[in-house]
Amino acid sequence: MLVPPATLGAMDVDEARTVKSQLAVYAGELLAGRAGATAAAVRVGVAIGLAPRPDGSFGVAVRYPLGTSTARMVARRLRAEAGPVVDVRRTGRVRPFAVRATRAPVPTARALGETGRVRPLRPGASVAHQAVSAGTLGGFVTVAGDPGTFLLSNHHVLVGPSGRAGDPVVQPAPADGGSVEDRVGSLTTFAPLTSGEPALVDAALARLDDGVEADPAYPVGALTGVAEVVGDDVVQKVGRTTGITDGHVTAIELDGLVVGYGAGVGELTFDDQIEVEGAGEQPFSAGGDSGALVYRPSDGRAVGLLFAGSETGGENGRGLTYLNPVVEVLTALGATLVQARPAAHGGASR
């Protein structure tokens, strides 16, 4: 027996981390036939993390994508080895949740995200690099030593495959009719995404141009700070496509999450990610919601930056959403979340 019998009941977070580490090694052995070969599990898309439960205990989350028989075999063997402490879910194919170039806006009954021109800028609005389709403006931050205000979104939204510092960022995004006349800022800082190296965040900043106002209080009031997810938190977001949606955390500290970025980038692997499933029968997010800041409505604290998801899989079959931990995002960018309405810069209003 790989996992000690004492751990087969309800586990605390430290016990769950121990079992997670054991199962990661075992997954590598199943695939490569040698101890410690956990990279082999990553190559076929088996992600392993912690699964928080409503009673405060933890299981081990094991995720595998649609259409990969080897990953499915590994996931089932892990469940057979460790028993009910393992929460196995099929994720569907995980990809960045920016809008595909051919995709039209997706209206919903609660669509408070904006696909049109929005001034002052506010979370949930359509935004992107001038050469990218569309994503979501997540929120606003400041950077030490710079008096300006910056908008926060994903690397694949504000940088794309070949963006450079100083490039224009437009609102609305090009897929929603935005052009250079709709410029609101310029790309400044982004966390690198390097093929073959595990990543923690897909994040970038654009400095707002003079005269562009920002309203960080939309739609739920100014966020009160940031927090680390430690359980099955109830969360909410406002995105460009699906607007305000509710969900709950289904996995944390998820390692080996493979995200298919498509032509020019390929597949990238992320560690220490957060997984969210939509409440009831609704999906938590869809294409175009990339960059949304996810927060706890109970205390107004941001917990993650939405960057990827699947359109199938999960308990309700409507897909799963993945977040970078917000603390890691802000650390990588050297930024601090704005918690009060910033004043407009000088200059003509756009």
N, C-alpha and C positions, 0 to 999 in steps of 0.2 A: 504493500500500500504506500503510495507516494505521500499522501497527506495524513498526518497523525489523526487517529480516530477522535481525539479530544477536540479537534477543530471542525468536525463535521456538523456541529450544531450552529447556533448563532455565534458569529465572530465579531470581535471588536476590530477597529481599523488596523491595529498593528498585526493581529493574527491574519487578517485578510491580505495584508501586504506580504507576509511571509508565504502564504499559499500562492499568491500571485507570482512571486519569484520562482517558486518551485514549478508551477505549471508552465511558465515561460521557458524554463530549461527543458522540461519534458516535451514541449511542443517542438523545440529545436531538435531534440533527439529523435522524435518521430519522423521528422523530415530529412534529417541529415545523417542519422545513425551514429552521432557522436556527442558526447556530453558538452553542454554549453553552447551549442550551435543555434542560439536563438535568432540569429539573423535570417536563418532559413524560414522561420515562421513569418517573419516580416515580409519576405519575398512573395508569399502566397496570400498575404492579406489577413492573417490572424492577429487581431488586436486583443490585448489583455489588460484589464484594469480592475477597478473596484466597483462593486454594485451596491450602492446604499439602499437600505430597506426602511420602510416606514417606522419600524420599531427601534431604529437607531443602530441596528447591527449592520454588518456588511457581508456580502458574498463576493465572488470573483466574476467580473464581467468578461465574457469571451464573445468576440464578434467576428463574423466572417461575411464576405460579400457574395452577392448573387452570382451564380454561374461558375463557381470555383469548387470543384469536387474535392480537391486535395484539402483546401481550407475547411470545408465542411467535415471531412473525415477527422481532421485534427481537432476541431471544436467538439465533435461527438466523443472522441477518445478522452479529451480533458474532462468532459462531463462524466463519462463512465468511471474515470479514475478518482475524481474528487466528490462525485455525488451531487446532492442538492445545493451545495454551497456555490456551484457554478451556474451562472445565469447566461445561457447561450442565446444569442439573437442573430438573425440574418439581417444585414444592414442594407441590402441593395447595393448598387454601385455608387460609391461616394465620390463626389466631384465638388469643385468650388461652386458656390451659389451666386455667382454673377449671372446676368442674363446672357443667354446664348444670342449670337448676332441676329438670328432669324426669329427670335421669340418676341411676341407682342406683350404689352403689359397685361397682367392677370388681375382683373378686378375681383374683389371679394366684398361680402356684406359689411365687414369691419375694416375695410381698406383705408386706414388713416395715413399710410405711407403716401408719399407724393411722387407722381411721375411727371408733374408739370413744374413750372418755374416757381420757386418759393423764396420770398424775401420777407422778413429776415430768414436766414438759413435755420433749419431745425432738424433734430434727429428724425430719421425715417425718410428723408428726402432722397430722390434720385440724384446720384453723383457719380463721376468717374473721370479718369484721365481722358483727354480729348481723343485718344485712339482706342479706348475700351468701350464695350457695349453699355452696361449699366450695373451699378451696385447701390449700396445704401450708405448715407451719411450716418455714422454711429453716434458721434457726440463731439465735444470740444475739449481741447486740452491746452495747457500752457507748457512751455519749455524753459527751464532755468536759463537766465541770461538773455532771453529774448522777450521784448514787451508785447509781442503779437499774440494772436489767438490762432489755433490750429484746428482743423477738422480731422477727425480720426475715421479711418476705414481700413480695408484690407490692402495688402500689397497688390493682389491681382486686380483690384478695383482702381487704385490710384497710380499704380506703376505699370501693370500689365506685363507683357513679355519683354519690352525693351524701353520702358520709360527712363528718363533721367531727371535728376534734380533740376528744378526750374521749369519743367514742362507745365503747361496749363492744365488745371482741373476745372471742369465745367459742371454747372447745375442748371437745368437737368442734364443727365448724361446723354451721350450721343444717341443711344438707342431710343431715347424719349424725346428726341428732337433738339437736344442741346448742341450748340456750336461755339466757336471762339467768342462770339458776342455774349455768351452766357458764362464766361470765365468768372470764377469766384476766388481763385487762389492759385498757388503754384506748389508743385511737389517739392518737398524738402527732405524728409527723413523716412527711411523704410528699413525694415529688418530683412536681411538677405534670405533668399530661398535658393538653396544649392542642391542640385541633383546629386543623389548618392549620400547625402548627409541628413540625418534626422533633424527635423525642425521643431520648434516650440510654438512659433507664432507666424501668422500671415498678416502683417500689419504695416501701415504707412500713415504719414501725416502730410497735410498740405497747409501752408501758411495762408491765412485769409488775406486777400488784397485790401488795401485801404478803402474804407467806406462800406465794406461788407459786414452787415450786422449778423449776430448769432443769437439764437434763442434756445439755450440748453434746457429750459423748463418744459418744453413740449415733449410728450403729451401728458406726463404724469407729475410734473413739477421737477425742480432741479434735483439731480441725484445727490444723495447725502455722503457718498464716498464709495469705496470699493471693499470687496470682501472675497475671501476664498470659500469655495463650495466645500462643505464638509458632510453633506447628507443628501437626501432626496428633495432638495429645495424646490419650492414652487417658484417659477420664473416667468418673465414676460419680456417682450421686445416689440419695437415698432420698426417695420421694414418697408422698403420701397414697393414690394409686391403684395405681401399678405397683410400689411398693416399691423395692428396690435393683435398679438396672439399670446396665449397662455400655454405653459407646459410645465414639466417637472424633470429634474435631473435623474437620469437612469444609469449613468456611469461617470466616474471621475478617475484621474490618474491613468487614463487609457493610453497605452504605449503600442506602437506598431500600427497606427491607423494609416492606411494607404489611401491617398487621395489622387484621383486621376485628373491632372491639369490639362491633358490634351496635347495637341501638336505644339512643338517647340519647347515644351517643359517636361512632359511625360508624367510619371507617377512620383509623388513625393511622400515621404513617411513622416508622420508627426507623433511625438511623444507627449505625455502628460496632458491629454485633452479631456474635455468635458462633453458628455453626450446628453441630449435633451430630446424628449418625445412630447409631441403635442397633446394637449388635454382632450379627452373625449375622442371624437372621430376626426378632429382637424389636424392637419400637419402644422408643425411649429413654424416652418419656413419653406420657401421655394426659391427658384432661380430669380435673382435680383435682390434678395435680402442679405447678400454678403456684405459685411461691414456693420451690420446692426449691433448695437450694444445691448447685451442681455442683462437684466437687472432683477432683483427680488422686489416685487411690489409691496411686500410686508414692511420693508425698512428703507427702500429706495437706494440700495447699494448695488453697484454694477458688479457682475461676477464674471462676464466673459464677452469675447468678441466673436460674433458669428462669422464663420468662414466657409463652411462646407456642409454637405448633407446628401441624403439619398431620397428618392421619391417613392421608394417601396421599402418594406422591412419594418421592424419594430412590432410591438404588440398589437397596435391598431392597423398595421399594414400601410400607414400613410407616410412612412419614412422616418428617418432619424436625423437630427441636426447636431453639428459639432462646433464647439467653441474653443478658442484659445483662452486660458485663464487670464483675466484682465490684469492681474498683478504682473504677470509675465510680459504682457503687451506693453504696459506703461514702463516697465523696467527696460525692455529692449529699445524703446523709443526715447527714453530719458524724459518722459512726460508726466504731467499731473492732471488729473481729471478736473475740469471746470465744474464748480458746484454752485456758482452764482452767475447771473447774467453779465457777460462782459460788455464793456462799452464799445461802441463802434470806433474803428480807427478814423483818423482824419482823412479828408479827401472826398471826392464826389461819391454819392451813393450809387450802387449798381442795381 
